[in-house]
């Protein structure tokens, strides 16, 4: 079996949120510098081959309507930021999971996606558009909800450093999303997040840590999780606890940033060869192989988004999101 062992770097950022497109350049500048630091710092040890940034590292949805996001912040992909990351990936021979940005696509007019890109030395490899948007607050679109959407919802990319799959923040509170990535072959589950207090890495809730470790052991996969470390002044109305982590395929916490705002670079080893051996040989706890798919009737009918009378299906806004949530809850009550 080929030996595939390297270090990963989860880079959490503490950057002002752009309110116009040109301000995104400063955020990308800082991300490129952090890649240099991660690679240089690990050079005498196990080299870094994968660098991961948080959700909204490039830009956050700081406006309340889709129209404002399209006017002031959203960008097409590829763009100047992804091109700069491509050059950096070639320079260091690394793979980069970009921080997310707000994306427009001429194929889907009137919609905005929350998108992160996997970029390698050979260029852009994939883009992931957040499926489970953090409703009601997030008004950008889920590709799941668009009729005739024809791209994979959960792409997994086979690379020389293993099979990589990514999902964004709230996606991770749905075990089904990570299970689908694992079923698609993912060996490293990448978490690009902007997880806020009080659900962060500290007790009494510690959702961040619990979910990262549980998704790793459920799917016999590594988790590389980069979280926002933005201070309250940079990203109100929440404070952002950081706590970026790397977890192995048995749920062991390999490395973690101390909770609290601020920039951090968390580095830990990933051994894809060991993971493949475990997946191939273990008899106890092979959850992917033991999945009794027919046992779960909850998945046999459509749940979200529900259809509303007189609903145009237009891009979301806060009030429409709340109406959809209420209708979905009523559907659950009917099933009881």
C-alpha positions in Angstrom: 0.0 0.0 0.0 1.3 3.4 -1.0 2.3 5.5 2.0 0.4 8.8 2.1 1.2 10.8 5.1 1.4 14.6 5.5 0.4 17.5 7.7 -2.8 19.6 7.4 -3.2 23.2 8.5 -6.5 24.7 9.7 -6.1 28.4 9.4 -8.6 30.5 11.3 -8.9 34.2 10.5 -9.8 37.4 12.3 -10.5 39.8 9.5 -12.9 42.7 8.9 -15.9 41.8 6.8 -15.8 43.5 3.4 -18.8 45.6 2.5 -17.7 46.0 -1.1 -15.9 43.7 -3.5 -12.6 45.5 -3.7 -12.2 45.1 0.1 -12.0 41.3 -0.4 -8.5 41.7 -1.8 -7.1 42.5 1.7 -8.6 39.3 3.1 -7.1 37.3 0.3 -3.7 39.0 0.9 -3.8 37.8 4.5 -4.8 34.3 3.6 -1.9 34.0 1.2 0.4 35.1 3.9 -1.0 32.5 6.3 -0.4 29.8 3.7 3.3 30.9 3.6 3.5 30.7 7.4 1.8 27.3 7.6 4.2 25.8 5.0 7.3 27.4 6.4 6.5 26.5 10.0 6.1 22.8 9.1 9.0 22.6 6.7 11.4 20.9 9.2 8.8 18.4 10.1 6.0 16.5 8.2 5.2 18.9 5.3 1.9 20.6 5.0 0.0 19.5 1.9 -3.6 20.7 2.8 -4.5 24.2 4.0 -8.1 25.0 5.1 -9.8 28.3 5.7 -13.0 29.2 7.5 -16.4 30.1 6.1 -16.7 33.8 5.1 -12.9 34.3 5.2 -13.2 36.1 1.8 -16.6 37.7 2.5 -19.6 37.3 4.7 -23.3 37.9 4.0 -23.4 41.2 5.9 -26.5 42.5 4.0 -30.0 41.5 4.6 -31.2 40.9 1.1 -30.1 39.0 -2.0 -30.3 42.1 -4.1 -27.8 43.9 -1.9 -25.4 40.9 -1.8 -25.5 40.7 -5.6 -24.9 44.5 -6.0 -22.1 44.8 -3.5 -20.3 41.5 -2.7 -21.1 38.5 -4.8 -18.6 37.4 -7.4 -18.4 34.8 -10.2 -16.1 31.8 -9.9 -13.3 31.6 -11.0 -12.2 35.1 -10.1 -9.1 37.0 -9.0 -9.1 35.4 -5.5 -9.3 31.8 -6.8 -6.6 32.6 -9.4 -4.2 34.0 -6.6 -4.9 30.9 -4.6 -4.1 28.7 -7.6 -0.7 30.4 -8.0 0.0 29.9 -4.3 -1.0 26.2 -4.5 1.5 25.7 -7.4 4.2 27.6 -5.5 4.0 25.4 -2.5 2.6 22.2 -4.1 -0.3 22.2 -1.7 -4.1 21.9 -1.8 -6.1 24.8 -0.5 -9.8 24.8 0.6 -10.6 28.4 0.2 -12.6 30.4 2.7 -16.1 30.7 1.4 -17.3 33.6 -0.7 -20.7 34.7 -2.0 -21.1 33.5 -5.6 -23.3 34.4 -8.5 -23.7 32.2 -11.5 -25.3 33.4 -14.8 -27.0 30.0 -15.0 -29.0 30.8 -11.9 -29.9 34.5 -12.1 -31.2 36.2 -8.9 -29.5 33.6 -6.7 -26.4 33.8 -4.5 -24.5 30.8 -3.2 -22.2 30.4 -0.3 -19.3 28.7 -2.0 -15.9 27.3 -1.1 -13.3 26.0 -3.7 -10.8 23.2 -3.5 -7.7 24.4 -5.3 -4.6 22.3 -6.1 -1.3 22.7 -7.9 -3.1 21.8 -11.1 -5.8 24.5 -10.6 -9.3 24.5 -9.4 -10.6 21.1 -8.6 -14.1 21.6 -7.3 -16.5 24.1 -5.7 -18.9 23.3 -3.0 -22.1 25.3 -2.5 -23.6 25.2 1.0 -26.6 22.9 0.9 -27.9 23.5 4.4 -28.0 27.3 4.7 -28.3 28.7 8.2 -31.9 29.7 8.0 -33.7 32.0 8.7 -30.7 34.4 8.8 -28.9 33.3 5.6 -30.8 34.4 2.6 -28.5 32.9 -0.1 -29.7 29.8 -1.9 -29.2 26.1 -1.4 -28.5 24.3 -4.7 -30.8 21.5 -3.3 -33.8 23.8 -3.6 -33.3 24.8 -7.3 -35.3 22.9 -9.8 -33.1 21.3 -12.5 -29.9 21.8 -10.6 -27.6 19.4 -12.3 -24.2 19.5 -10.5 -23.2 17.1 -7.6 -24.4 18.4 -4.3 -21.5 16.7 -2.4 -18.5 16.4 -4.7 -15.5 14.3 -3.6 -12.2 14.8 -5.4 -9.5 12.1 -5.7 -6.1 13.7 -5.2 -2.6 12.5 -4.5 -3.2 13.3 -0.9 -6.4 11.3 -0.6 -10.1 11.7 -1.5 -11.3 15.1 -0.2 -14.9 16.2 0.5 -16.1 19.5 2.0 -19.2 20.9 3.6 -19.9 24.2 5.3 -20.8 25.0 8.9 -24.5 24.2 9.4 -24.2 21.3 7.0 -22.4 19.5 9.8 -25.4 19.4 12.0 -27.0 17.1 9.5 -25.2 13.7 9.8 -26.7 12.8 6.4 -24.4 15.4 4.6 -21.2 13.9 6.0 -22.5 10.4 5.4 -23.1 11.2 1.8 -19.6 12.6 1.4 -18.2 9.4 3.0 -20.4 7.3 0.7 -19.0 9.3 -2.2 -15.5 8.1 -1.1 -14.3 11.0 1.1 -11.4 10.1 3.4 -10.8 13.7 4.6 -13.9 15.6 5.6 -13.2 19.3 5.4 -15.2 21.7 7.6 -15.3 25.3 6.5 -17.2 27.1 9.3 -18.2 30.3 10.9 -19.4 28.8 14.2 -20.4 31.4 16.8 -20.8 31.5 20.6 -22.4 29.9 22.6 -22.2 26.8 20.4 -18.4 26.7 20.1 -15.6 24.6 21.4 -16.2 25.2 25.1 -18.5 23.7 27.8 -21.3 23.6 28.6 -22.3 23.1 25.0 -19.2 22.5 23.0 -21.2 21.7 19.8 -18.2 22.4 17.6 -16.0 19.8 19.2 -18.8 17.2 19.7 -19.9 17.4 16.1 -16.4 17.3 14.7 -15.4 14.2 16.7 -18.7 12.4 16.1 -18.7 13.0 12.3 -15.2 11.6 12.2 -15.9 8.4 14.0 -19.3 7.9 12.3 -17.7 7.9 8.9 -14.2 6.5 9.7 -12.7 9.7 8.2 -10.3 12.5 9.2 -11.9 15.9 9.9 -10.0 19.1 9.3 -12.2 21.9 10.7 -11.3 25.6 10.3 -13.5 28.0 12.2 -13.9 31.8 12.2 -11.8 33.5 14.8 -13.3 36.9 14.2 -13.6 39.3 17.1 -17.0 40.7 17.9 -16.0 44.1 16.4 -15.2 42.4 13.1 -18.4 40.4 12.7 -21.3 41.5 15.0 -23.8 40.6 16.4 -21.9 37.4 17.4 -18.6 36.6 18.9 -16.6 33.9 17.2 -14.8 31.3 19.3 -12.3 29.8 16.8 -11.1 26.5 18.2 -10.0 25.1 14.8 -9.4 21.3 15.0 -8.0 18.2 13.4 -9.7 14.9 14.3 -8.6 11.4 13.3 -10.9 8.6 12.0 -11.6 7.3 15.5 -12.6 10.7 16.9 -9.3 11.4 18.5 -8.5 15.2 18.8 -5.1 15.5 17.2 -4.8 19.2 17.5 -6.9 22.2 18.4 -6.6 25.9 18.8 -7.4 27.3 22.2 -10.9 28.7 22.2 -11.3 32.4 21.6 -11.0 35.0 18.8 -7.8 35.6 16.9 -5.7 34.1 14.1 -4.5 30.6 14.7 -2.8 28.0 12.5 -3.5 24.4 13.7 -1.2 21.7 12.3 -1.6 17.9 12.7 -0.6 14.8 10.8 -2.9 12.9 8.5 -2.2 9.3 7.6 -4.3 8.2 4.6 -2.5 4.8 4.4 -3.6 4.0 8.0 -7.1 5.1 7.3 -7.4 2.9 4.2 -6.0 -0.1 6.2 -8.6 0.5 8.9 -11.5 0.8 6.5 -10.4 -2.4 4.7 -9.7 -4.6 7.7 -11.7 -3.6 10.7 -14.7 -5.8 11.6 -16.0 -3.7 14.5 -17.6 -0.3 13.9 -17.6 -0.3 10.0 -20.6 2.0 10.1 -20.7 2.7 6.4 -20.9 -1.1 5.7 -23.5 -1.6 8.5 -26.0 1.0 7.3 -29.5 -0.4 7.2 -30.8 2.1 4.7 -34.4 0.8 4.6 -34.8 1.2 8.4 -35.3 4.9 8.2 -38.7 5.9 6.7 -38.0 9.6 7.5 -36.2 9.8 4.2 -39.0 8.5 2.1 -40.9 11.8 1.8 -39.9 15.4 1.1 -39.4 17.6 4.1 -37.7 20.8 3.3 -38.3 23.2 1.7 -42.1 22.7 1.9 -44.4 24.0 -0.8 -46.3 27.1 0.3 -49.5 28.4 -1.4 -48.8 31.4 -3.5 -45.1 31.0 -3.0 -43.2 32.1 -6.1 -40.0 30.1 -5.3 -38.0 33.3 -5.6 -34.7 33.8 -3.7 -35.0 33.6 0.0 -35.4 36.5 2.4 -35.7 36.4 6.2 -39.5 36.4 6.3 -39.9 33.7 3.6 -37.4 31.5 5.4 -39.5 31.8 8.6 -42.6 30.9 6.7 -40.9 27.8 5.3 -39.6 26.8 8.7 -43.1 27.1 10.2 -44.6 25.0 7.4 -42.0 22.3 7.8 -42.7 22.1 11.5 -46.4 21.7 10.8 -45.5 18.8 8.5 -43.6 17.1 11.3 -46.7 17.4 13.6 -48.9 15.8 11.0 -46.6 12.7 11.1 -47.0 12.1 14.8 
